[in-house]
Amino acid sequence: MTSESDRLSALEGHVRSFWDGHIVEPAPWNQGPIRERVPQFAVYRILPERAGGAWVYVTVGSSLDGSSADGTEFFLMSPVAADVHSETLAMVSHYHSFEAHRLTVGSIVNIGRPWMPDSRMEHLLVSLPYPYGPELEWSPSQAGGARFLWLLPIHKSEVEFIRRETLDEFEGMLDSRAVNVLDPDRNPVV
C-alpha cells in the first residue's frame, strides 16, 4: 500500500509533469478549517506561458482527506493571479471532505460570493477537465488514482438551467457559443 506521503509526492509530480515547461509554484492558503479536515491540503499556481493565457490553481492533497484510496482534486482557471482562488479551493476541498457533501461531475457549489472581484458568478460547476483532457484528469496509481475535476464559474440562471434541463445541454451551449470561460464577467448563456 502506498503511504500518504508517497501519494502526495506522486500527486505533485502529476501536476508538475502535466504542466512541464510552465512555472509551477505554491499558492498556499492556511486560514480557516481546511487543515482540520484535509491536513495535506496544498494549492499550486501554474503561470500562463503567454499574456492572456489562463492562470491555473490546482489542489494537491484534497484526495487525502481520510477517505478511500481514490479521491478528488480540483482546479480552476483565471485570467489573473489572485489569492482568492486558493481560498476558493480550500473552501471547496473542505466542503468536499464531508461524506454528505462529496462533489462529482455535475455538482454545483454556491460559494456565497463572486468567484473573483468584478464577477457576477457566485457558483461553481464541477466539470470534467475539458481544457486539459484525461491526461490531467486521472492521476497515476502511485497517487491513489485521484481524479482532477474543473471548477467552472457559472451564473445563477445557468444553475437553474442545469437543474431544469441537463448538464450536457448546458455544456453544449458553452461549446457552441465559444464562451470565454476566462472572462470574469461574461454574460450568462441562458
FENKAVEN-V332074 format. One record per backbone hydrogen bond with DSSP energy under -1.0 kcal/mol. NH is the residue of the N-H (numbers start at 0). CO is the residue of the C=O. If there is no record, write none. Layout:
BEGIN
[[NH | CO] [NH | CO]]
END
This chain:
BEGIN
[[6 | 2] [7 | 3] [8 | 4] [9 | 5] [10 | 6] [11 | 7] [12 | 8] [13 | 9] [14 | 10] [15 | 11] [16 | 12] [17 | 13] [18 | 14] [19 | 16] [21 | 18] [24 | 44] [26 | 42] [35 | 32] [36 | 32] [37 | 33] [40 | 37] [43 | 57] [44 | 24] [45 | 55] [46 | 22] [52 | 49] [54 | 77] [55 | 45] [56 | 75] [57 | 43] [58 | 73] [59 | 41] [63 | 60] [72 | 146] [74 | 148] [75 | 56] [77 | 54] [84 | 81] [86 | 82] [87 | 83] [88 | 84] [89 | 85] [90 | 86] [91 | 87] [92 | 88] [93 | 89] [94 | 90] [95 | 91] [96 | 92] [97 | 94] [100 | 97] [101 | 98] [105 | 125] [106 | 103] [108 | 123] [110 | 121] [114 | 120] [118 | 115] [122 | 153] [123 | 108] [124 | 151] [125 | 106] [126 | 149] [129 | 127] [131 | 128] [132 | 128] [135 | 132] [136 | 132] [137 | 133] [138 | 145] [142 | 139] [143 | 140] [144 | 139] [146 | 70] [147 | 136] [148 | 72] [149 | 126] [150 | 74] [151 | 124] [153 | 122] [158 | 154] [159 | 155] [160 | 156] [161 | 157] [162 | 158] [163 | 159] [164 | 160] [169 | 165] [170 | 166] [171 | 167] [172 | 168] [173 | 169] [174 | 170] [175 | 171] [176 | 172] [177 | 174] [178 | 173] [180 | 178] [182 | 179] [185 | 182]]
END
